[in-house]
């Protein structure tokens, strides 16, 4: 490389994120093994390991989102639309975070017709669902509900917790369809920004995917993903 050749920092950062993500993936696998062993040998340390696992998952999700947004901006992210059995899909996402739910004593329920199907990119939407689940574990009291249904040819997936709900500022920010990340608020909400972008690239017959946040009257927050 010539010393006068400019460095493409966006490409450099994307490559670094990819390498870090792979290393963190290996760390998460090792943590799962440690948590599993601690159930018998060190039960008192199990929750501490679980907290570590949860934070590592959040970092991993952030890296995945950064890489995904980079690819999206550079038109390197293509949709792989396929018919997906929604109940099976949701069960797979819950299973992937099973250890985290056990450590935090969170009960997870799925409300979905076993024959319900949707057309979406399974890998990208899995990233959206997993990000919300990991965050819900941190803020819920002890329950999470995943509910899916179809209305007016739109697939809706709700993730509901029984915690204190979402801050109104975040609800308003998402409702205003932000086109950029707000760094002045102290929290970039990168996961929600990524989720909104992924939902919006799902289009069919003039309808576009979207996300929304709301709070329940009796407490708890609701994340809603809508796909055409």
N, C-alpha and C positions, 0 to 999 in steps of 0.2 A: 504493500500500500504506500502510495506517495505521501510524503509528510505534508504536502499542500492539499491533499484530498480531504474535503470536509467530512466530519464524522456524522453519520445519520443517527442521532441520539434516540429517535423514536424506535428505530430498528434495534439499536443496542439495548434499550430498555426492554423491549418486547422479548428479545432473546434471553436476557437475564431473568426476566419474569418466568419464562418457560423453564429454565434450568432450576430456579428456586422452587417452582411449583412441583417439579419432579422430585426434588430432594424432600420437600415437605410431605409429599405423598408417601414416601418411604417412612418418614417419621410417624405419620398417622397410622400406618400399618403396624409399626412397632409398638405404638401406644395402645392400640387395640389389643395386642398380645399381652402387654403388661397389665392392662385393666382386667383382662380375662383371668390371668394368673392371680391377680390380687384378690379376686373374689374368694379364693380359698386360703391364700397364704397371708395376705395383708388387707383384710377387710376394712380396717380403719383408714387406710390410705386411698381407698377406692374412689371416694368423692373428689379428693384432691387430683387424682389422675384424670378423673372425668372432667373437671374444670379445665385442666391443661389440654385435654383432648378437644373440648369445646372451643377454646381460644385458638388452638391450632387449626381447627376446621374453619373458623372465621377468617383467619389469615389466608388459608388455602382458597377459600371462596373469593376473597378479594383479588388474589392473583389471577384466578380463572376469569373474573369479571374484567380485570384490566386487559388481559390477553384477548378476551372476546371483543372488547370495545375497540382495541387496536385493529383487529382483523376486520371488524365492521366498518371502521373508518376508512380502511384501505381496501375495501371491497374484496376481502379474502375470506369472508364468512358466508358460506352458502347454506341455504335451508335444505334439510333432508326430510321432506314431508312424507309421512306414512301413517297408515291407520294404526291406532294404538288402543288397546283395551285399557280404559282409564283406571278401573279398579286394580288391575294387575300392576299398572304403572305406579299408582300411589303406594301400593303395598311394597314395591321395590324401594321407593324413596324412604319409607318408614324403616324398612329393614336395614338400609344403609346407615341409619343413625340409631340403631337399636341399643347399642352400648350407652350412648349418651342419654337416651330416655331412661334406661335402667338406673344409671348413676344418679340422675336428678329426680328419680321417682315420678316421672311424668307418664300419665296414662294417655295413649294415643288411640283415637277411634277414627274409622273410615266409614263414611256414609255415601255409598255409590252403587248404582245398579251394576250387577256383574256383566251385563251385556252392553253397557255404555261404551261407545267408541268415539275417538276424536282424531282429527288429522293435524298433526303437528310434528315439529322436530323433537324427537324424544330426548336426545342428549341435551339440547339447549334448554328445554323446559324443565328437565331434571335439575339443571343448575339453578334455575329460578326457585323451584320447590325446595330444594335442599337448603338454599340460603335462608329462606324464610323459616324452615323447620329449626335450623340451628339457632337462629335468633329467638324464636319462640321459646325454646328450652330455657333460655336465659331469663326471659321476662314473664313466662306464665307462672301461675301458682302451682298447678299440678295436672292440668288437662290440655290436650290439643285435639281439635276435631278437623279432619279433612273431609269436605263435602263437595261432591261433583254432580252436576246436572246439565241438561241442555234445554234452552228456551229460545225460541225464535232463531233456530239454527246457530246458536252461539253456545259454546261449551264454557261453563263457569266452574272454576275450582276455588273454593273458599278454604282458607286456613284460619281457624278460630282458636284463640286461647282464652284462658280465664284469668289473665293478669290484670294490670291497671290500664291497659289500652294504649293506643298510640298518642303521642303528643299532638295537639291540634296544629302546631306549626308544620309538622311533617305531613299530616293529612292535607293541609291546604297546599303545601308545596307540590305534592303529587297530583292533586286535583287541578293545578294550574299547568300541567304538562310541561315540566321544565326541560329545556333543551341543553342545559349545562349543569355541572356539579357546583354546588354552593360551598365554597371553602371558608366563608366567613362565619358560618353557623356553629363551627366547632365539630360538626359531624358531616361528612360528605354524603352519607347515605348512598354509597357507591352501589350496594346491592340492589336497592330500589331503582336507581338510575339504570343499572344493567337490565333489571327485570322489565322495566318499561320499554327499553330499546328492543329487547328480544320479543316481547309481546307485539310491538308495533310492526315488526317485519313479517309477522304472520298475517297475510291478507287473503281474502277470498270474496269474490263477487261484490267488491266495493266496501266490504267490511274489514276493519282492522282490529287486531288484538289490543288489549289495554290492561292496566292494573288499577286498582283503587284500594284505599285504606278507609276504614271506618271503625267506630267504637260501638259496642252493644249497650243498650239501655241499662242492663243489669251488670255491666262490667265486662271487661275483656276486649281484645282487639280482633279485627277481621281484615285479612288480606284477601283480595279478590282478583283472580286472574281470569280474563275473558278472552277466548280464542274463537275465531270464525270457523 
